[in-house]
Amino acid sequence: MTDTLTAFAQGKIDQLAAASLFRTLKPTARLDGVRVERDGRTFVSFSCNDYLGLSHHPEVKAAAKAAVDTYGTGAGASRLITGDHPLLSELETRLARLKGTEAACVFGSGFLANLGLIPTFVGPEDLVLVDELAHACIWAGAKLSGARTLGFRHNEVADLEAKLAEHRARHPKALVATDAVFSMDGDIAPLDAVSRACRARDAWLLVDDAHGLGVVGDGGGTAKLFPDARVDLQMGTLSKAVGGYGAYVCASQPVIDFIKTRTRTVVYTTGLPPANAAAALAALEVMAREPERVAAPIARARRFTAAFNLPPAESAVVPVVLGEAETALAAARDLESKGLLVVPIRPPTVPAGTARLRLAFCSEHTPEHVDRLIEAVRPWMHP
Ligand SMILES: Cc1ncc(COP(=O)(O)O)c(C=O)c1O
């Protein structure tokens, strides 16, 4: 007889499969910045966020290997116990300098960062306003905080202002949270106007620049695109353009000191392995030294958008929205048959009816790779 937990899981799987929404893991070995091997076949991938190819850069790999040889593979404990390797503070100093803040704190991952940060600053009596298309981990952090959490319409500052006007006065503290570059759409939040709306109502602003760092603002991320925006918590990841794993938040010294003593995803979790910090430091070095590498992902993305007379790409991410999940699956299968890996993105990652091919352009894509993609996608753009 099947136990009830297994029966529950099977029932859910059957429902999802019937709606073309069941997802499975497919072992995929990344061979370099853009080539991947799956089922014994090699593909050019347009589904990796390694925008600058740094995960395979010789200097970055050498830095990680040297750190493993010297310090081992793991941090050994939480940072407050024995897991606070000096490379972490070196990385934090580097990130704070890059973002123009007094201090920074690194995290095990971007998901952990947002999950921990939001409940550190707001609680059940407070208000959180989140862009409706912000990443799932921002929503998860808001929910975990117990604060009254409301969405505002995507990139609509007027809606944010209206919601602040209606609700702010009833709560002692308020936090506004948004992606800077939206992970599934590639567009950019109007951070200057968002920050003005926050200032006007004394709301703190958390911005997630996971897809901005290394790609927009000459590599400095959206902080460089909006120098006048006041962002209280500048969060981002080391897992996309930086090519490794981990995340960070940059802020004032007291804010960072408070995070290091109170944020549960810092206090109650093992520190980032030293090799991850060494790799990130080396990657940031390459990024600072090679502006042509930094400029390449958007140039590749714009080659694609120009081919279809779309508005020029704002970031390295370009969505091709196809509608139903089955259509996105069929398009991805078609591209796969042509040697291109573009994983279809379906609900709940994106809203119902907006299943899509999410194209991620990298410095390691050649113009010829992009032209192959353009020809392969063409029948799906003009069916
Ligand atoms: C906008 C955004 N924030 C946070 C994350 C989570 O970061 P990580 O993969 O480091 O957990 C992602 C993607 O993974 C993301 O796209």
The ligand as a MOL file (V3000), in Angstrom:
LIG
                    3D

  0  0  0     0  0            999 V3000
M  V30 BEGIN CTAB
M  V30 COUNTS 16 16 0 0 0
M  V30 BEGIN ATOM
M  V30 1 C 17.1030 38.2040 -9.1200 0
M  V30 2 C 17.6650 37.0080 -8.4070 0
M  V30 3 N 17.8780 37.0700 -7.0900 0
M  V30 4 C 18.3650 36.0270 -6.4020 0
M  V30 5 C 18.6570 34.8410 -7.0240 0
M  V30 6 C 19.1620 33.7180 -6.2070 0
M  V30 7 O 20.5440 33.7010 -6.2240 0
M  V30 8 P 21.3460 32.3450 -5.9430 0
M  V30 9 O 21.2490 31.5360 -7.1760 0
M  V30 10 O 22.7290 32.8010 -5.6230 0
M  V30 11 O 20.6600 31.6870 -4.7890 0
M  V30 12 C 18.4600 34.7350 -8.4190 0
M  V30 13 C 18.7580 33.5220 -9.1960 0
M  V30 14 O 19.1580 32.5080 -8.8810 0
M  V30 15 C 17.9410 35.8390 -9.1210 0
M  V30 16 O 17.7010 35.7530 -10.4290 0
M  V30 END ATOM
M  V30 BEGIN BOND
M  V30 1 1 1 2
M  V30 2 1 2 3
M  V30 3 2 2 15
M  V30 4 2 3 4
M  V30 5 1 4 5
M  V30 6 1 5 6
M  V30 7 2 5 12
M  V30 8 1 6 7
M  V30 9 1 7 8
M  V30 10 2 8 9
M  V30 11 1 8 10
M  V30 12 1 8 11
M  V30 13 1 12 13
M  V30 14 1 12 15
M  V30 15 2 13 14
M  V30 16 1 15 16
M  V30 END BOND
M  V30 END CTAB
M  END
